[in-house]
Amino acid sequence: MFVLGGDKNKVPAVKDFAYYYETADEDMKSNKIDSALDNALLALEKASDNEEIVKARLLIKSIYEEQKYTGEYYIENLEELFKLGENSKENATILLSYYAKKNNIAGLINLFDIVSEEEAKNILGEQFVEKPEINLPAGEYKNVINIEISAVKDATIYYAVAKENEELKYEEYKRPVEIRDLGSVTLMTYAVTAEGNVSYKASCTYNIVEGQNEGPAVTPEAGTYKEPTKITVSVPDGAKAYYTYDGSKPDKNSTEYTEPVDMLKGVHTFKVVVIDKYGNSSEVTSVQYNLKLSRNETVATAKEKIWNQYLANGFINAEGVTADGSVIEI
């Protein structure tokens, strides 16, 4: 430690952080800007902990601003302050504005880890771009998931998928993102407009576990029916459904469901499974039906209906004679 003033020829025993920092501070007050910067940089070299590093860098920031210098070294100093937790609104505004002007996508993306979406929106104004939309919400899923990402018109989307503590490696989004590795993974994504403006980042965390997805929805529900009825299966996009009607468990070798199925007469159990394009099977949906068709016609009323239908169609006349003279008996 030393004290300015007194014997000017007296040299301090140790030129440590305090010496260079206080010298730089005095130079600033005396408007010796170049000397102040040199000593502040030396103070930074001598700094022994984060507190001293922050003090030195804040002083360097003030010196640069006194010089009205906002170039590369000024920005680098701000970035280092951000890493040290000095992420003030003022510093964020300067960095975001600088990165936006330079179309520094990597800089903006890193800064978005620190600056909230609302803060970024306020700082960037018209240059702010809404983050992409991810169609699949965060949560636990079984086996394999496919994720679709959308963004503002004409924007190019980039994404990265990584487990905890893994490095994010972004690539251009061109098709749905497939995630099949077990465990927790995070999807990060952003978009870049045709003008070069970068969006805020969007992210979702998914936990992929082993197991089967729920069986497909089947209508109608189990029960007794007295009229001819069709059975309908809800099949997800990209998947196929297979069913049995003999009580056996369905698989990919069973009858494929392509359209509503006629309910069989009597008591039967309809079983169906869905298999996605990756070969993953769902649980089996099993529904028991009892189709009891009621007899509503006597022989006499049935004959009368057939006679009237032939007559209405002109196939016979009132005497039951056809056009070629044949007699129809029912």
Residue pairs with C-beta under 8 A, 6 or more apart in sequence:
1 16
1 18
1 19
2 12
2 18
2 19
2 22
4 22
4 23
4 26
12 19
15 46
16 46
17 43
17 46
17 47
17 48
17 52
17 56
20 39
20 40
20 42
20 43
20 46
21 39
21 40
21 43
21 52
21 55
21 56
21 59
23 39
24 35
24 36
24 37
24 38
24 39
24 40
24 42
24 43
24 59
24 63
25 36
25 59
27 33
27 35
27 36
27 39
28 36
28 59
28 62
28 63
28 66
33 63
33 66
33 67
36 59
36 63
37 60
37 63
37 64
37 67
40 56
40 59
40 60
40 63
41 60
43 52
43 55
43 56
43 59
44 53
44 56
44 57
44 60
46 52
47 53
47 55
47 56
50 84
53 84
54 81
54 84
54 85
54 86
57 77
57 80
57 81
57 84
57 86
58 81
58 86
60 77
61 74
61 77
61 78
61 81
64 70
64 73
64 74
64 77
65 74
70 94
70 98
75 95
75 98
78 91
78 94
78 95
79 95
79 107
81 87
81 91
82 91
82 92
82 95
82 111
82 114
87 114
87 115
89 119
92 111
92 114
92 115
92 119
92 123
93 123
95 107
95 111
96 108
96 111
96 115
96 120
96 123
96 124
97 123
97 124
98 104
98 107
99 107
99 108
99 111
100 108
100 124
100 127
100 197
103 196
103 197
103 198
105 192
105 198
108 198
109 190
109 198
109 201
111 120
112 120
112 190
112 200
112 201
113 201
115 123
117 131
117 200
120 128
120 200
121 128
121 200
127 197
128 197
128 200
129 152
129 155
129 191
129 193
129 197
129 198
129 199
129 200
130 151
130 152
130 199
130 200
131 189
131 190
131 191
131 199
131 200
131 201
131 202
132 149
132 150
132 151
132 155
132 157
132 189
132 190
132 191
132 199
132 202
133 149
133 150
133 151
133 202
134 147
134 148
134 149
134 187
134 189
134 202
134 204
135 147
135 148
135 149
135 150
136 145
136 146
136 147
136 148
136 204
136 206
137 204
138 204
138 205
138 206
139 206
139 207
140 206
140 207
140 208
140 209
141 206
141 207
141 208
141 209
142 208
142 209
142 210
142 211
142 212
142 213
142 280
143 180
143 208
143 210
143 211
143 212
143 213
143 278
143 280
144 178
144 179
144 180
144 208
144 276
144 278
144 280
145 178
145 179
145 180
145 206
145 208
146 176
146 177
146 178
146 179
146 238
147 176
147 177
147 178
147 179
147 187
147 204
148 176
148 177
149 157
149 159
149 173
149 177
149 189
150 157
151 157
151 191
151 199
152 191
152 193
152 199
154 193
154 194
155 191
155 192
155 193
155 194
155 199
156 172
156 191
156 192
157 172
157 173
157 189
157 190
157 191
158 170
158 171
158 172
158 173
158 189
158 190
158 191
158 192
159 170
159 171
159 173
159 177
159 187
159 188
159 189
160 168
160 169
160 170
160 171
160 187
160 188
160 189
161 177
161 179
161 185
161 186
161 187
161 188
162 168
162 169
162 185
162 186
162 188
163 181
163 183
163 184
163 185
163 186
164 184
164 186
168 188
170 188
170 190
173 189
177 187
179 185
179 187
179 206
179 208
180 208
180 278
181 208
182 208
182 209
182 210
183 207
183 208
184 205
184 206
184 207
184 208
185 205
185 206
185 208
186 203
186 204
186 205
186 206
187 203
187 204
187 205
187 206
188 201
188 202
188 203
189 201
189 202
189 203
190 198
190 199
190 200
190 201
190 202
191 198
191 199
192 198
192 199
193 199
212 280
212 281
212 282
212 283
213 274
213 280
213 282
213 283
214 282
214 283
215 272
215 273
215 274
215 282
215 283
215 284
215 285
215 286
216 233
216 234
216 235
216 236
216 241
216 272
216 273
216 274
216 282
216 285
217 233
217 234
217 285
218 231
218 232
218 233
218 234
218 270
218 272
218 285
218 287
219 231
219 232
220 229
220 231
221 287
222 287
222 288
222 289
223 289
223 290
224 289
224 290
224 291
224 292
225 263
225 289
225 290
225 291
225 292
226 291
226 292
226 293
226 294
227 293
228 262
228 263
228 291
228 293
229 262
229 263
229 289
229 291
230 260
230 261
230 262
230 263
231 260
231 261
231 262
231 263
231 270
231 287
231 289
232 260
233 241
233 243
233 257
233 261
233 272
233 285
235 241
235 257
235 274
236 274
236 276
238 276
238 277
239 274
239 275
239 276
239 277
240 252
240 256
240 257
240 274
240 275
241 256
241 257
241 272
241 273
241 274
241 275
242 250
242 251
242 252
242 253
242 254
242 255
242 256
242 257
242 272
242 273
242 275
243 250
243 254
243 255
243 257
243 261
243 270
243 271
243 272
243 273
244 250
244 254
244 255
244 270
244 271
244 272
245 261
245 264
245 268
245 269
245 270
245 271
247 269
247 271
248 254
248 271
249 271
249 273
249 284
250 271
250 272
250 273
250 284
251 273
251 281
252 275
254 273
257 272
261 270
263 270
263 289
263 291
264 289
264 291
265 291
265 292
265 293
266 290
266 291
266 292
267 288
267 289
267 290
268 288
268 289
268 291
269 286
269 287
269 288
269 289
270 286
270 287
270 288
270 289
271 284
271 285
271 286
271 287
272 284
272 285
273 281
273 282
273 283
273 284
273 285
274 281
274 282
275 281
275 282
297 305
303 330
306 330
307 316
307 320
307 330
310 316
310 328
311 317
311 318
315 322
315 328
316 322
316 328
320 327
320 328
320 329
321 327
321 328
322 328
